[in-house]
Amino acid sequence: MNVLILGSGGREHALSWKIAQSPLCKSIYVAPGNPGTAEFAQNQNLDVNDFEAIAQFVVSKQIDLLIVGPEDPLVHGLVDFLKENPDTASLRTIGPTRAGAMLEGSKDFAKQFMKEEGIPTAAYLSVTQSNLNEGLAFLQQLNAPYVLKADGLAAGKGVLILDKLEEAEEALKEMLDGKFGAASKTVVVEEFLDGIECSVFVLTDGKSYLMLPEAKDYKRIGEGDTGLNTGGMGAISPVPFATPDFLKRVEKEIVAPTLKGLKSRRIDYRGFIFFGLMKVGEQPYVIEYNVRMGDPETEAVLPRIESDLLKHLLACSEQSLENESLRIDMRTCATLMIVSGGYPGSYEKGKGILLPFTPQYSVLFHAGTGVDAGKLVTKGGRVIAVSSLADDLPAALKASYRLAQEVQFEGKYFRNDIGQDLLHEDENRS
């Protein structure tokens, strides 16, 4: 099979790394890709939002399967565009149509969807300029902290969690006035849920689904979960507190009703669904949906999949997923993200990178790297993800931290406490 993967980060490197292991794979193209994906695939200088160019490439290279990594082209209707184009109508795709991508593209839509399907989520109110006073009154009914979410895509920056009511009221007005552009014309005001976060992933063809390994990621830049939010500073899989009983509740109360809701709306959904969950006591609540794999969770989840991912993806695209079974490595994967100094604020690019020898149980996934004058350099805020498999969490962390210390570039930074909050629970689990 000829496979095209859209995207340029650690997620796409992990996907190309895993798919290259399949005997079904003839060739892989990644657009635009990065120096890491180039080890397994041919990188292509295509914009993920240039639908015409993507369609032309699909035809010229006789692509059999398209995997869409990032959310933006999905929300803007790439899958619909390709299906409506006679030259690409028969292309197998992994990623929902525009209607399905609304689960991530509109938080207002997602909250209304959950309400209608009886899926547990935080109490909320969608606010526009027309009902601002109602929104301010709703804030006053809530206990601190206060959660404000821009309805649309805001490059991961559209969620504010504020401790003071006055700050939340002012922030609501600023968001509605265009703080995040068109994304915050509508703002979802949410009740804060006090619990522990967990990420659950499924691969679905709209009829059946496979539960992928769960993960926990770490969003804050600073140790102890302090400082600004980032795209993710690390991830652990499996998650000790996500017990079999808890995951059964997730399937029954969240996954199954979500798929039922999509089907009842006649939404063609073939791809990944990310469930961002909060565990409050033993009850799972949905914080958010994503319509693709997360990053850096992908770099912790895919190393634990032993079976042929490309075979599963092909079945997903052909709606025959009920015949598939997933084999999962029971070991632990610990992923650390090494970032540029200054990230998620301003940071310098073009710093030379020296990579160490990588042992068999570890992988270095490129997230924000480039090539300048034949040398590997930093290109983004999140630069390299270090993933290691081991029999338990302490051993996996030790392996990833040892390797992270050996990755060299000026100004590098990584958190030293990834997974520390799970160590006690991991000991209890074992």
Wavefront OBJ file of the C-alpha trace (Angstrom):
o trace
v 0.000 0.000 0.000
v 1.021 3.584 -0.638
v 0.318 5.692 2.442
v 0.195 9.477 2.830
v 0.387 11.005 6.322
v -0.372 14.696 6.775
v 1.519 16.623 9.468
v 5.001 17.473 10.670
v 5.300 16.684 14.379
v 6.101 13.904 16.801
v 2.693 12.328 16.206
v 3.419 11.961 12.486
v 6.924 10.626 13.148
v 5.410 7.995 15.471
v 2.758 7.072 12.888
v 5.320 6.675 10.083
v 7.626 4.673 12.408
v 4.811 2.276 13.298
v 3.307 1.952 9.808
v 6.737 1.272 8.278
v 6.793 -1.957 10.348
v 3.767 -3.344 8.472
v 4.256 -5.935 5.710
v 1.316 -4.251 3.950
v 3.281 -1.034 3.542
v 4.865 -0.395 0.130
v 5.758 3.287 0.514
v 5.041 6.139 2.936
v 4.874 9.838 2.174
v 4.639 12.468 4.920
v 3.585 16.024 4.148
v 5.361 18.144 5.099
v 7.118 15.775 7.532
v 10.376 16.372 9.419
v 13.912 14.912 9.535
v 12.620 12.043 11.696
v 9.892 10.982 9.288
v 12.471 11.049 6.479
v 14.004 7.894 7.981
v 10.881 5.899 7.120
v 9.137 7.990 4.465
v 9.541 10.446 1.632
v 8.779 13.946 2.880
v 6.680 16.152 0.615
v 6.476 19.937 0.701
v 2.680 20.131 0.866
v 0.556 22.462 2.989
v -1.935 20.392 5.014
v -4.630 22.952 4.174
v -3.951 23.032 0.406
v -6.687 20.588 -0.546
v -6.148 20.875 -4.305
v -2.436 20.085 -4.020
v -3.158 17.125 -1.728
v -5.695 15.729 -4.199
v -3.235 16.063 -7.068
v -0.524 14.307 -5.060
v -2.899 11.470 -4.120
v -3.619 10.854 -7.796
v -0.026 11.227 -9.014
v 1.418 8.822 -6.408
v -1.523 6.407 -6.449
v -2.081 6.789 -2.710
v -4.159 3.987 -1.196
v -4.641 5.400 2.322
v -4.556 8.950 3.682
v -4.003 9.523 7.424
v -4.723 13.063 8.609
v -2.581 13.938 11.633
v -3.642 17.480 12.681
v -7.166 18.744 13.311
v -7.180 21.848 11.118
v -7.697 20.199 7.700
v -10.358 17.907 9.181
v -12.333 20.791 10.672
v -12.107 22.620 7.345
v -13.458 19.648 5.404
v -10.522 17.901 3.727
v -12.216 14.488 3.801
v -15.414 15.949 2.312
v -13.397 17.684 -0.416
v -11.621 14.471 -1.411
v -14.833 12.421 -1.429
v -16.567 15.013 -3.615
v -13.659 15.062 -6.093
v -14.218 12.358 -8.769
v -10.465 11.689 -8.976
v -10.121 10.963 -5.232
v -13.631 9.779 -4.292
v -12.462 6.180 -3.764
v -9.484 7.150 -1.553
v -9.441 5.415 1.817
v -9.122 8.005 4.584
v -8.455 8.038 8.312
v -10.155 11.133 9.684
v -13.780 12.257 9.968
v -15.798 14.419 7.629
v -16.364 18.065 8.542
v -19.527 17.142 10.465
v -17.650 14.665 12.652
v -14.725 17.054 13.126
v -17.139 19.467 14.831
v -16.553 17.436 17.994
v -13.222 19.238 18.185
v -13.900 22.217 15.954
v -16.709 23.590 18.144
v -16.775 23.206 21.911
v -20.360 24.485 21.875
v -21.323 21.665 19.484
v -19.429 19.096 21.583
v -21.118 20.166 24.834
v -24.568 20.136 23.227
v -23.798 16.714 21.729
v -22.819 15.350 25.164
v -25.908 16.832 26.768
v -28.201 15.264 24.175
v -26.508 11.857 24.449
v -26.371 11.829 28.257
v -22.574 11.727 28.348
v -21.140 12.905 31.693
v -19.454 16.302 31.397
v -19.112 19.510 33.409
v -22.057 21.906 33.733
v -21.741 24.702 31.177
v -23.244 27.678 29.405
v -22.432 28.861 25.871
v -22.074 32.638 25.852
v -22.120 35.194 23.027
v -22.424 38.969 23.090
v -26.198 38.534 23.004
v -26.375 36.668 26.338
v -23.318 38.150 28.087
v -25.313 39.094 31.188
v -26.541 35.515 31.483
v -22.943 34.354 31.192
v -21.797 36.714 33.957
v -24.626 35.485 36.177
v -23.645 31.859 35.484
v -20.053 32.610 36.520
v -21.336 33.943 39.834
v -23.109 30.642 40.482
v -19.892 28.646 40.064
v -17.143 27.977 42.571
v -13.565 28.965 41.750
v -11.574 28.258 39.669
v -13.463 29.365 36.565
v -13.056 27.695 33.162
v -13.503 29.646 29.916
v -13.109 27.945 26.524
v -13.102 29.565 23.089
v -15.629 27.682 20.960
v -13.391 27.269 17.904
v -9.803 26.218 17.249
v -7.319 28.576 18.884
v -4.001 26.740 18.433
v -4.269 25.227 21.909
v -4.451 28.639 23.601
v -8.215 29.097 23.878
v -8.748 27.674 27.375
v -8.417 29.881 30.459
v -8.614 28.670 34.064
v -8.869 31.615 36.459
v -8.969 31.731 40.244
v -10.812 35.004 40.777
v -14.366 35.837 39.724
v -13.416 39.367 38.668
v -10.659 38.017 36.408
v -13.055 35.513 34.856
v -15.686 38.184 34.196
v -13.127 40.444 32.518
v -11.637 37.557 30.528
v -15.095 36.557 29.260
v -15.654 40.072 27.920
v -12.192 40.145 26.314
v -12.731 36.789 24.615
v -16.082 37.866 23.199
v -14.424 41.062 21.992
v -12.018 39.010 19.865
v -9.117 37.978 22.090
v -8.875 34.724 20.116
v -10.363 36.085 16.912
v -13.340 34.279 15.413
v -12.651 31.282 17.676
v -14.042 33.144 20.701
v -17.178 34.671 19.173
v -18.799 32.033 21.355
v -17.281 31.122 24.730
v -18.154 28.024 26.736
v -18.184 28.777 30.483
v -17.678 25.539 32.413
v -17.838 24.214 35.929
v -14.359 23.233 37.140
v -13.977 19.502 37.779
v -11.542 18.582 40.552
v -9.962 15.240 39.722
v -7.162 13.621 37.752
v -6.892 13.717 33.958
v -6.597 10.782 31.601
v -6.578 10.422 27.813
v -8.469 7.562 26.166
v -8.297 6.820 22.427
v -10.440 4.743 20.120
v -10.170 3.849 16.458
v -13.654 3.648 14.972
v -15.158 2.962 11.567
v -18.529 4.359 12.637
v -19.906 0.913 13.480
v -17.243 -0.819 15.567
v -14.234 0.401 17.515
v -10.923 -0.639 19.031
v -9.864 0.739 22.403
v -6.233 1.859 22.190
v -3.935 2.077 25.234
v -4.779 4.997 27.521
v -2.276 7.673 28.533
v -1.749 10.622 30.853
v -0.080 13.726 29.509
v 1.461 16.726 31.239
v 0.504 20.098 29.807
v 2.214 22.675 32.054
v 5.723 23.887 31.306
v 6.858 23.850 34.945
v 7.465 21.036 37.389
v 4.629 20.352 39.773
v 2.211 21.242 36.950
v 2.961 24.956 37.192
v 3.351 27.725 34.636
v 1.896 28.122 31.177
v 0.094 25.428 29.214
v 2.054 23.793 26.391
v 1.290 21.295 23.660
v 2.445 18.630 26.108
v 5.639 18.013 28.092
v 5.387 14.243 28.413
v 3.063 11.248 28.586
v 2.783 7.929 30.397
v 1.001 4.754 29.257
v -0.596 2.761 30.828
v -2.135 4.890 33.567
v -2.225 3.098 36.940
v -5.442 4.770 38.142
v -7.269 3.819 34.913
v -8.305 0.431 36.292
v -10.200 -2.166 34.216
v -13.420 -1.216 36.037
v -12.867 2.485 35.311
v -12.164 1.809 31.625
v -15.311 -0.334 31.404
v -17.282 2.666 32.696
v -15.590 4.845 30.088
v -16.650 2.440 27.343
v -20.227 2.105 28.595
v -20.932 5.712 29.616
v -18.788 7.670 27.152
v -17.424 5.737 24.160
v -20.585 3.802 23.236
v -22.943 6.817 23.601
v -20.542 8.964 21.538
v -20.539 6.494 18.658
v -24.308 6.051 18.951
v -24.729 9.834 18.747
v -22.557 10.073 15.631
v -24.421 7.222 13.969
v -27.863 8.665 14.787
v -26.783 11.928 13.141
v -25.598 9.966 10.063
v -22.080 11.304 10.469
v -19.468 9.315 8.558
v -16.704 8.896 11.119
v -13.710 6.731 10.262
v -10.681 7.541 12.353
v -9.428 8.279 15.834
v -11.368 9.862 18.688
v -9.452 11.260 21.650
v -11.450 11.495 24.871
v -9.922 13.969 27.293
v -11.283 12.719 30.616
v -11.370 13.809 34.220
v -11.681 11.081 36.844
v -13.651 12.468 39.789
v -13.854 9.709 42.377
v -14.616 6.730 40.142
v -16.745 8.730 37.692
v -15.291 9.649 34.286
v -16.284 13.018 32.798
v -15.454 14.267 29.298
v -13.429 17.493 29.298
v -12.973 17.569 25.530
v -12.989 15.582 22.332
v -10.205 15.570 19.749
v -10.801 14.050 16.314
v -7.229 12.758 15.926
v -4.468 11.282 18.041
v -2.939 13.550 20.679
v 0.669 14.656 20.864
v 2.777 13.578 22.813
v 0.361 10.793 23.839
v 0.805 9.162 20.414
v 4.505 8.729 21.165
v 3.593 6.807 24.350
v 0.647 4.834 22.931
v 1.933 3.550 19.568
v 5.045 1.830 21.015
v 2.626 -0.301 23.087
v 0.659 -1.555 20.063
v 2.118 -4.924 19.024
v -0.314 -5.724 16.198
v -0.218 -4.311 12.670
v -1.503 -0.734 12.901
v -1.735 -0.339 9.128
v -3.935 -3.445 8.928
v -6.236 -1.923 11.571
v -6.329 1.416 9.739
v -7.165 -0.256 6.440
v -10.039 -2.128 8.115
v -11.208 1.122 9.687
v -11.325 2.883 6.312
v -13.295 -0.039 4.828
v -15.685 -0.318 7.805
v -14.601 -3.864 8.677
v -13.088 -3.078 12.067
v -15.260 -5.673 13.812
v -12.902 -8.328 12.411
v -9.817 -6.751 14.002
v -8.253 -7.412 17.403
v -5.574 -5.246 18.987
v -2.514 -6.741 20.669
v -1.073 -4.508 23.363
v 2.368 -4.663 24.987
v 1.786 -4.785 28.750
v 4.995 -2.888 29.477
v 5.037 0.809 30.392
v 6.033 3.562 27.982
v 7.356 6.854 29.367
v 7.649 9.815 26.994
v 9.550 13.028 27.786
v 9.380 16.121 25.613
v 12.600 18.108 25.211
v 11.794 21.724 24.328
v 13.555 24.930 23.305
v 14.429 27.366 26.094
v 11.718 30.013 26.365
v 8.927 27.759 25.085
v 5.893 28.172 25.155
v 6.822 31.859 24.907
v 9.430 33.202 22.491
v 12.411 30.974 21.734
v 15.313 30.861 19.311
v 15.462 28.432 16.388
v 18.336 26.954 14.434
v 20.278 25.484 17.375
v 22.428 22.501 16.352
v 21.248 19.141 17.719
v 23.411 16.158 18.639
v 21.511 12.892 19.086
v 22.902 9.950 21.080
v 22.883 6.261 20.207
v 19.363 4.983 20.870
v 18.979 1.601 22.594
v 16.460 -0.910 21.235
v 13.860 -0.176 23.935
v 13.818 3.585 23.273
v 12.837 5.811 20.348
v 13.617 9.460 19.628
v 10.635 11.051 17.873
v 11.280 14.341 16.072
v 8.688 16.994 16.907
v 10.267 20.324 15.949
v 13.485 19.678 14.052
v 14.830 20.835 10.696
v 17.928 20.642 8.558
v 20.192 23.633 7.886
v 23.311 23.231 5.723
v 23.084 19.475 6.199
v 22.944 19.673 9.996
v 20.053 18.808 12.311
v 18.718 21.938 14.052
v 15.841 23.058 16.243
v 12.833 24.369 14.340
v 10.004 24.406 16.901
v 9.252 24.790 20.584
v 8.845 21.089 21.226
v 11.916 19.529 19.648
v 12.374 15.827 20.518
v 10.151 13.277 22.283
v 12.029 10.506 24.094
v 9.983 7.303 24.530
v 11.115 4.173 26.366
v 9.457 0.830 27.099
v 10.220 -1.083 30.287
v 8.640 -3.600 32.646
v 7.471 -0.911 35.049
v 7.144 2.856 35.320
v 10.342 3.536 37.321
v 12.438 1.624 34.772
v 10.749 3.340 31.806
v 11.306 6.763 33.362
v 14.932 5.957 34.157
v 15.585 4.935 30.542
v 13.913 8.017 29.047
v 15.630 10.429 31.436
v 19.017 8.871 30.759
v 18.522 9.344 27.017
v 17.076 12.846 27.418
v 20.226 13.903 29.261
v 22.289 12.803 26.254
v 20.314 14.771 23.645
v 22.271 17.985 23.155
v 21.280 21.444 21.905
v 21.696 24.919 23.325
v 18.931 25.959 25.717
v 17.253 22.548 25.939
v 14.742 22.034 28.732
v 12.602 19.164 29.980
v 10.565 18.553 33.112
v 12.178 16.298 35.699
v 8.930 15.186 37.328
v 7.023 13.490 34.502
v 5.261 10.412 35.892
v 6.298 11.044 39.488
v 2.660 11.507 40.549
v 1.886 8.000 39.260
v 4.748 6.088 40.887
v 2.909 5.270 44.127
v -0.175 4.115 42.213
v 1.998 2.051 39.877
v 3.507 0.264 42.886
v 0.022 -0.484 44.206
v -1.076 -1.789 40.793
v 1.855 -4.185 40.576
l 1 2 3 4 5 6 7 8 9 10 11 12 13 14 15 16 17 18 19 20 21 22 23 24 25 26 27 28 29 30 31 32 33 34 35 36 37 38 39 40 41 42 43 44 45 46 47 48 49 50 51 52 53 54 55 56 57 58 59 60 61 62 63 64 65 66 67 68 69 70 71 72 73 74 75 76 77 78 79 80 81 82 83 84 85 86 87 88 89 90 91 92 93 94 95 96 97 98 99 100 101 102 103 104 105 106 107 108 109 110 111 112 113 114 115 116 117 118 119 120 121 122 123 124 125 126 127 128 129 130 131 132 133 134 135 136 137 138 139 140 141 142 143 144 145 146 147 148 149 150 151 152 153 154 155 156 157 158 159 160 161 162 163 164 165 166 167 168 169 170 171 172 173 174 175 176 177 178 179 180 181 182 183 184 185 186 187 188 189 190 191 192 193 194 195 196 197 198 199 200 201 202 203 204 205 206 207 208 209 210 211 212 213 214 215 216 217 218 219 220 221 222 223 224 225 226 227 228 229 230 231 232 233 234 235 236 237 238 239 240 241 242 243 244 245 246 247 248 249 250 251 252 253 254 255 256 257 258 259 260 261 262 263 264 265 266 267 268 269 270 271 272 273 274 275 276 277 278 279 280 281 282 283 284 285 286 287 288 289 290 291 292 293 294 295 296 297 298 299 300 301 302 303 304 305 306 307 308 309 310 311 312 313 314 315 316 317 318 319 320 321 322 323 324 325 326 327 328 329 330 331 332 333 334 335 336 337 338 339 340 341 342 343 344 345 346 347 348 349 350 351 352 353 354 355 356 357 358 359 360 361 362 363 364 365 366 367 368 369 370 371 372 373 374 375 376 377 378 379 380 381 382 383 384 385 386 387 388 389 390 391 392 393 394 395 396 397 398 399 400 401 402 403 404 405 406 407 408 409 410 411 412 413 414 415 416 417 418 419 420 421 422 423 424 425 426 427 428 429 430
